[in-house]
Amino acid sequence: MKYLTLLRHAKSSWDHPGLYDHDRPLNARGNRDAPRVGRALAALCAEQGVPAPQRALISSACRTRETAELVLPELGSPSCEVRDELYLASSGEMMRVLSAADETIAHLLLIAHNPGTARLVELLDTGCLLHAFPTCCAVMLRLEIDFWGLLEEGAGQRLGVIIPRELAG
């Protein structure tokens, strides 16, 4: 059994139109939402009896790295890998990255972008049709596989969805 949490980066700033998309930082709402989502993810892990993520795979974009800096301490600070190929990656590219993950890892956290992240959720859990996948939304899946290399469509079952605007406080 493997577990995967997919997290879209927190809300980013558009205050500096001259910045490359890759370099956009989080805005105030993103900085507020990310730790709250991290705490909610930790609670969901405890509620479901799932180990906290042991490794985070993160897009190299500024907004995903900043999201990770705020979320990971709430999850016990798992190790992380910043991956250039996750920047604006398709669901297929994300599947390739996940399929090559270290087999000793039971729970991975992937922090990336839409539309790839939302599409990957729908591919892994075919019963989960997301009408919206807002910024800093997280979906935790149980994967009916023993090895990351066996990851395929339909292998997931949704354990929970966290949407910042639905969190108390």
MIFIFI-531919 format. One record per atom (N, C-alpha, C): x, y, z; residue in three letters; chain. Coordinates in steps of 0.1 Angstrom, whole numbers, m for minus. Example, Ala and Ser with C-alpha at 12.3 -4.5 7.8 and 13.67 -1.06 7.14 Angstrom:
% residues 2
px/py/pz/code/unit
132/m57/78/ala/A
123/m45/78/ala/A
132/m33/78/ala/A
128/m22/71/ser/A
137/m11/71/ser/A
129/0/79/ser/A
***
This chain:
% residues 169
px/py/pz/code/unit
8/m12/0/met/A
0/0/0/met/A
9/12/0/met/A
6/22/m9/lys/A
13/35/m9/lys/A
2/46/m7/lys/A
7/57/m3/tyr/A
m2/69/m2/tyr/A
4/81/m9/tyr/A
m4/89/m15/leu/A
0/100/m23/leu/A
m9/112/m19/leu/A
m3/123/m16/thr/A
m10/136/m14/thr/A
m6/145/m25/thr/A
m16/150/m32/leu/A
m14/160/m43/leu/A
m18/174/m38/leu/A
m10/184/m39/leu/A
m12/197/m34/leu/A
m9/207/m44/leu/A
m19/215/m48/arg/A
m17/226/m57/arg/A
m11/238/m48/arg/A
m1/245/m54/his/A
5/256/m47/his/A
m5/265/m41/his/A
m1/273/m31/ala/A
m10/283/m25/ala/A
m11/295/m35/ala/A
m20/304/m32/lys/A
m23/316/m40/lys/A
m10/324/m42/lys/A
m7/327/m55/ser/A
5/335/m58/ser/A
1/349/m61/ser/A
12/357/m61/ser/A
10/372/m63/ser/A
12/375/m78/ser/A
4/385/m83/trp/A
5/390/m96/trp/A
9/405/m95/trp/A
15/409/m84/asp/A
18/423/m82/asp/A
30/428/m90/asp/A
38/419/m96/his/A
50/423/m103/his/A
49/417/m117/his/A
42/425/m126/pro/A
39/419/m140/pro/A
52/416/m148/pro/A
63/422/m144/gly/A
76/419/m151/gly/A
82/406/m147/gly/A
78/399/m137/leu/A
84/387/m132/leu/A
80/375/m142/leu/A
89/367/m144/tyr/A
86/354/m151/tyr/A
76/346/m143/tyr/A
67/339/m149/asp/A
57/331/m142/asp/A
64/322/m132/asp/A
75/316/m135/his/A
83/307/m126/his/A
87/314/m113/his/A
89/327/m114/asp/A
94/334/m102/asp/A
84/341/m93/asp/A
71/339/m96/arg/A
61/346/m88/arg/A
60/340/m74/arg/A
60/349/m64/pro/A
59/344/m50/pro/A
45/343/m45/pro/A
43/338/m33/leu/A
30/337/m27/leu/A
25/351/m24/leu/A
12/353/m24/asn/A
6/366/m18/asn/A
2/363/m4/asn/A
m4/373/2/ala/A
m7/373/17/ala/A
m17/361/19/ala/A
m27/359/11/arg/A
m36/348/13/arg/A
m29/334/12/arg/A
m19/333/2/gly/A
m12/321/1/gly/A
m3/318/13/gly/A
3/328/19/asn/A
11/327/31/asn/A
2/323/43/asn/A
m10/327/43/arg/A
m19/324/54/arg/A
m25/310/52/arg/A
m28/306/40/asp/A
m35/293/38/asp/A
m26/281/39/asp/A
m13/282/34/ala/A
m4/271/34/ala/A
m2/264/47/ala/A
1/271/58/pro/A
3/264/71/pro/A
m10/258/76/pro/A
m21/264/73/arg/A
m34/259/77/arg/A
m37/246/70/arg/A
m34/245/57/val/A
m36/233/50/val/A
m26/222/55/val/A
m14/226/58/gly/A
m4/217/64/gly/A
m10/210/77/gly/A
m15/219/86/arg/A
m21/213/98/arg/A
m33/204/95/arg/A
m41/208/86/ala/A
m53/200/82/ala/A
m48/186/76/ala/A
m38/186/68/leu/A
m32/174/63/leu/A
m27/165/74/leu/A
m20/171/84/ala/A
m15/163/95/ala/A
m27/156/102/ala/A
m37/164/104/ala/A
m49/159/111/ala/A
m56/148/103/ala/A
m56/149/90/leu/A
m62/139/81/leu/A
m54/126/82/leu/A
m41/128/82/cys/A
m32/116/83/cys/A
m36/108/96/cys/A
m36/116/107/ala/A
m39/110/120/ala/A
m53/103/120/ala/A
m63/110/114/glu/A
m77/105/114/glu/A
m78/92/106/glu/A
m70/91/95/gln/A
m71/80/86/gln/A
m61/69/90/gln/A
m52/71/99/gly/A
m42/62/103/gly/A
m32/60/93/gly/A
m29/71/86/val/A
m19/71/75/val/A
m6/78/80/val/A
6/72/76/pro/A
18/79/80/pro/A
19/93/73/pro/A
25/102/80/ala/A
27/115/74/ala/A
36/113/62/ala/A
36/122/52/pro/A
44/121/40/pro/A
59/120/45/pro/A
67/111/39/gln/A
81/110/42/gln/A
89/118/32/gln/A
84/121/20/arg/A
91/129/11/arg/A
82/138/3/arg/A
86/150/0/ala/A
79/159/m9/ala/A
86/161/m22/ala/A
79/160/m33/leu/A
84/163/m46/leu/A
78/176/m50/leu/A
86/186/m53/ile/A
81/200/m54/ile/A
86/205/m68/ile/A
77/212/m75/ser/A
80/220/m87/ser/A
90/230/m83/ser/A
99/234/m92/ser/A
109/244/m90/ser/A
104/258/m89/ser/A
92/261/m92/ala/A
86/274/m92/ala/A
87/280/m78/ala/A
89/293/m77/cys/A
90/300/m64/cys/A
77/297/m56/cys/A
65/298/m62/arg/A
53/296/m54/arg/A
51/282/m48/arg/A
57/272/m55/thr/A
56/259/m49/thr/A
66/257/m38/thr/A
78/262/m40/arg/A
88/261/m30/arg/A
84/269/m17/arg/A
78/281/m19/glu/A
73/288/m7/glu/A
61/281/0/glu/A
53/274/m8/thr/A
42/266/m3/thr/A
48/255/6/thr/A
58/248/0/ala/A
64/237/8/ala/A
70/242/21/ala/A
77/254/21/glu/A
83/259/33/glu/A
73/261/44/glu/A
60/264/40/leu/A
50/266/50/leu/A
42/254/54/leu/A
41/244/45/val/A
34/232/47/val/A
42/221/54/val/A
54/219/50/leu/A
62/208/55/leu/A
65/208/70/leu/A
67/220/76/pro/A
69/219/91/pro/A
57/214/98/pro/A
45/216/93/glu/A
33/211/99/glu/A
32/195/98/glu/A
40/190/89/leu/A
39/175/86/leu/A
52/168/91/leu/A
59/175/100/gly/A
71/168/106/gly/A
83/170/97/gly/A
83/180/88/ser/A
94/183/79/ser/A
100/171/71/ser/A
92/165/63/pro/A
97/154/55/pro/A
108/159/45/pro/A
117/150/41/ser/A
127/154/31/ser/A
120/159/18/ser/A
127/167/11/cys/A
121/172/m2/cys/A
130/173/m13/cys/A
125/171/m25/glu/A
132/172/m37/glu/A
126/183/m46/glu/A
133/193/m50/val/A
128/202/m60/val/A
131/197/m74/val/A
120/196/m82/arg/A
122/190/m95/arg/A
117/199/m106/arg/A
126/203/m115/asp/A
123/212/m126/asp/A
112/206/m135/asp/A
112/193/m137/glu/A
102/187/m146/glu/A
88/188/m141/glu/A
86/192/m128/leu/A
72/193/m123/leu/A
67/207/m125/leu/A
75/217/m130/tyr/A
70/230/m133/tyr/A
60/229/m144/tyr/A
47/232/m142/leu/A
37/232/m152/leu/A
36/218/m159/leu/A
39/208/m151/ala/A
39/194/m157/ala/A
25/189/m160/ala/A
24/181/m170/ser/A
12/174/m173/ser/A
10/162/m163/ser/A
m2/157/m163/ser/A
m5/145/m154/ser/A
4/134/m158/ser/A
7/132/m171/gly/A
15/121/m176/gly/A
30/123/m171/gly/A
35/135/m171/glu/A
48/137/m166/glu/A
49/135/m151/glu/A
38/139/m144/met/A
38/137/m129/met/A
38/122/m127/met/A
30/114/m134/met/A
30/99/m133/met/A
44/93/m135/met/A
51/98/m145/arg/A
65/93/m147/arg/A
74/96/m135/arg/A
73/108/m130/val/A
81/112/m118/val/A
77/103/m106/val/A
65/101/m104/leu/A
60/93/m92/leu/A
64/78/m94/leu/A
63/73/m106/ser/A
66/59/m109/ser/A
81/56/m107/ser/A
89/66/m106/ala/A
104/64/m104/ala/A
108/67/m90/ala/A
98/69/m81/ala/A
101/73/m67/ala/A
107/61/m59/ala/A
115/65/m49/asp/A
121/56/m40/asp/A
111/46/m34/asp/A
112/33/m36/glu/A
103/23/m32/glu/A
101/22/m17/glu/A
111/28/m9/thr/A
110/27/5/thr/A
101/38/11/thr/A
97/47/3/ile/A
87/58/7/ile/A
73/52/6/ile/A
66/53/17/ala/A
52/48/18/ala/A
42/60/14/ala/A
46/72/17/his/A
37/83/15/his/A
45/95/9/his/A
41/99/m3/leu/A
47/110/m10/leu/A
37/122/m11/leu/A
43/134/m10/leu/A
35/146/m12/leu/A
41/152/m24/leu/A
32/156/m34/leu/A
36/162/m46/leu/A
30/176/m46/leu/A
38/187/m47/ile/A
33/200/m47/ile/A
36/206/m61/ile/A
26/209/m69/ala/A
27/213/m83/ala/A
16/223/m87/ala/A
13/222/m99/his/A
4/232/m106/his/A
m8/225/m113/his/A
m18/234/m116/asn/A
m29/229/m124/asn/A
m26/233/m138/asn/A
m32/226/m148/pro/A
m42/216/m147/pro/A
m37/202/m144/pro/A
m24/200/m144/gly/A
m18/187/m143/gly/A
m22/180/m130/gly/A
m22/188/m119/thr/A
m25/182/m106/thr/A
m39/177/m105/thr/A
m49/185/m109/ala/A
m63/181/m109/ala/A
m65/169/m118/ala/A
m59/169/m130/arg/A
m61/158/m139/arg/A
m55/145/m133/arg/A
m44/146/m126/leu/A
m38/134/m120/leu/A
m47/128/m110/leu/A
m53/136/m102/val/A
m63/131/m92/val/A
m74/123/m99/val/A
m79/129/m110/glu/A
m90/122/m118/glu/A
m85/110/m124/glu/A
m72/109/m128/leu/A
m67/97/m135/leu/A
m65/86/m124/leu/A
m60/89/m113/leu/A
m57/79/m102/leu/A
m70/74/m95/leu/A
m79/83/m93/asp/A
m92/80/m86/asp/A
m103/83/m96/asp/A
m106/74/m105/thr/A
m116/76/m116/thr/A
m130/80/m111/thr/A
m133/78/m98/gly/A
m146/82/m93/gly/A
m145/96/m88/gly/A
m134/103/m88/cys/A
m132/116/m82/cys/A
m132/126/m94/cys/A
m143/132/m97/leu/A
m144/143/m107/leu/A
m144/156/m99/leu/A
m133/164/m101/leu/A
m132/176/m94/leu/A
m137/188/m103/leu/A
m147/195/m97/his/A
m153/206/m105/his/A
m144/218/m103/his/A
m136/218/m92/ala/A
m126/229/m90/ala/A
m115/223/m82/ala/A
m103/228/m84/phe/A
m91/224/m77/phe/A
m84/238/m74/phe/A
m89/245/m63/pro/A
m84/258/m61/pro/A
m70/258/m55/pro/A
m64/270/m55/thr/A
m50/270/m49/thr/A
m50/265/m35/thr/A
m40/258/m32/cys/A
m37/252/m19/cys/A
m47/241/m15/cys/A
m54/236/m25/cys/A
m62/224/m23/cys/A
m53/212/m23/cys/A
m57/202/m14/ala/A
m49/190/m12/ala/A
m59/178/m13/ala/A
m54/168/m20/val/A
m62/155/m21/val/A
m53/144/m16/val/A
m57/136/m7/met/A
m49/125/m2/met/A
m56/112/m8/met/A
m47/103/m13/leu/A
m51/91/m20/leu/A
m44/79/m14/leu/A
m52/68/m12/arg/A
m46/55/m9/arg/A
m44/48/m23/arg/A
m32/43/m25/leu/A
m30/37/m38/leu/A
m29/22/m36/leu/A
m36/14/m44/glu/A
m36/0/m43/glu/A
m25/m6/m50/glu/A
m13/m2/m46/ile/A
0/m7/m52/ile/A
10/m9/m41/ile/A
19/m18/m43/asp/A
30/m20/m34/asp/A
43/m14/m38/asp/A
44/m10/m51/phe/A
56/m4/m56/phe/A
52/8/m65/phe/A
59/19/m63/trp/A
57/31/m71/trp/A
57/28/m86/trp/A
66/19/m90/gly/A
67/16/m104/gly/A
55/10/m110/gly/A
45/5/m102/leu/A
33/m1/m107/leu/A
21/9/m107/leu/A
24/22/m105/leu/A
14/33/m105/leu/A
7/33/m119/leu/A
m6/33/m118/glu/A
m14/33/m131/glu/A
m28/40/m128/glu/A
m34/43/m139/glu/A
m48/49/m138/glu/A
m57/40/m130/glu/A
m65/46/m122/gly/A
m75/39/m114/gly/A
m70/33/m101/gly/A
m57/34/m98/ala/A
m51/28/m86/ala/A
m54/35/m73/ala/A
m60/46/m73/gly/A
m62/54/m61/gly/A
m76/54/m56/gly/A
m77/56/m43/gln/A
m90/59/m36/gln/A
m88/71/m28/gln/A
m97/81/m29/arg/A
m96/93/m22/arg/A
m99/91/m7/arg/A
m90/96/1/leu/A
m92/96/16/leu/A
m97/109/21/leu/A
m94/119/14/gly/A
m99/132/19/gly/A
m94/144/9/gly/A
m102/154/10/val/A
m99/166/2/val/A
m99/178/12/val/A
m89/187/11/ile/A
m88/198/19/ile/A
m88/211/10/ile/A
m97/220/13/ile/A
m99/232/6/ile/A
m98/243/16/ile/A
m88/253/14/pro/A
m86/263/24/pro/A
m98/271/28/pro/A
m106/275/19/arg/A
m118/283/23/arg/A
m128/275/32/arg/A
m127/262/32/glu/A
m136/254/40/glu/A
m130/251/54/glu/A
m118/255/57/leu/A
m112/253/70/leu/A
m116/264/80/leu/A
m118/260/92/ala/A
m122/269/102/ala/A
m110/278/105/ala/A
m113/290/109/gly/A
m102/300/114/gly/A
m97/307/102/gly/A
***
